[in-house]
């Protein structure tokens, strides 16, 4: 069974309230004296964790009289819903939020920023770092390989032309 769940909150912020979206992106960066930590979960929301999400939404604290205390649900606990483990690998229970590729591409926060011409959001440190990480992890290897193949082809063609 495929559960189609997608949060459109960030998409709506980008479209209608870009200043507020910038503040949300700022909250995803944690700076300390010696390091900077980026939380890409809000931008890279391809997957969600089913078991952790259900567990986080159902967990509440019981009061002394047996009533549920309001506000004690860990529904707001972001780490419980992140589909990635501490080492960055995808958890086994992770499920794609959107199975339709066109809908997935259209609803990606970075694509919404481009569509709405929100250049100030695209220049944000979190977006820049996500694009750099994605380039280095996926695209950069293929680009370098294709560049190497092209360079070898030009060298072999030049060598052949000089011999002939």
N, C-alpha and C positions, 0 to 999 in steps of 0.2 A: 504494500500500500504506500503510495507516494503522498506525502502531506505537502500541500502547497501553502507555504507560509512566507510572507514577505512583508517586511516593515517598510512602509513608504514615508515614514516620518522624516528621514534625512532628505529624501527626494523632494518632499514638499517644502522643507526648509530651504533647500538650494533654489527651488523655483520661486518662492514667494518672500523668503526672509534670509537673504544671503549673509547679512551681518550676524544674525543669530547662528547660522550654519558655521560661520567662521569661529564663533565662540565654542561651538560643539567640537569642532576640529581641534581647537586649542586645548580642550580638556583631554584629548587623546594623546597628548604629548606630556610626558613626565620628565622634568629636568631635575637633576641633582648636581651636586658640586662636581662630580667626576664623570657623569654619563647622562645621556639622553635616551629615553625609552619611548618607542612609538607603538601605539596600539592601533593596528590596521583593521580591527574587526568591523568597525563601522563603515569603512570604505570597501573592504574585501569581504562581502557578505554572501559568498556563493553557497556556503554550507551552514547548517546549524546542527547542534547536538540534541537528538531526540531525548535520550535518557536523562542527560543532565538538565535539559530544559524542563521536563516533566517533574523531575525531583526538586528542582529549584522552585517551581511554581506551586508545588503541593506542600512544601516544608513550611510549617508555621510553629510558633512557640505556643504552648498551652499555658494559660494563666492558672493561678491557684484554684479558681472556681471552675475550671474546665472550659472557660470561654477562650476563643482565639483572641489574642491581643492584636489590635490593629497595627499595621505598620511593621510587623515582625516577620512577614513573609520575606524570603530571600529572593523574591522575584526580580528585584533590582540588582542582584548580584551578577555582574557581567561575567565574571570568571567562570560561573557555573554553566553559562550558555555558550561559551566559546568552543567551537568544534575542534580546536587544535590543542594538542598536549603541550607540556612545558618545553619539549625539545623542538616544537614547530611542526611535528607531523600531524596528519589528520587523524582524528579519533575514529575508531571502528564504527561507532554508531552515527557518524555524521551523515546527513542527508542533504541532497541538493535542494535549495529553496525553490528554484524555478527550473523545470525540465525543458521548456521551450527556449531554444538558443536565442531567437530574435527578441523575445521578451526579456531575457536575461541581459542581453547587450543593451537594450533600450533603457533598462531600469538601473543600470550600474551608476553609482554616484558620480564617478568621473565622467561618464558619458552624458549624464544630466547636466553637469557643469559646462561641458562643451556645447551641448544643445542650447542651453540658456545663456551662453556667452558670459560665464562667471569667471573671468580671467583671474580676479583676485583670490578666488577659492582654489583654482588650479595652481596658483603660485604658492599656496600655503605649504609650509614645511612638511606636513603629514602627506599631502598629495605628491609632492616632489619626491619624498623618500620612498613612497609606495611605487611610483613609476620607476625610480632608480633600481629598487629591489627586484621588481618584476622584469625589468630589462636585463639586469645582471643574472637573474636566475633562469629565465626562459629564452628570451630573444637574443641576448648577447652572444651566446654560444653558437647559435645557428648563423647569425650575422657574420661572426668571425670565420666560421667554417666556409660559408659561401664566398667570403672575401679571399680566403686562402685558395679555394678552388679556382676562382676567377684569376688570381695572380699567377697560379701555376699554368693555367691555359694561355695567358698572355705571354709568359716566358717561353713556353713550348712553341707557340706560334711564331714568336720573334726568332727563336733558334732555328726553326724550320725555314723561315723566310731568308735568313742569313746564309743557310746552307745551299739553298736553291738558286 
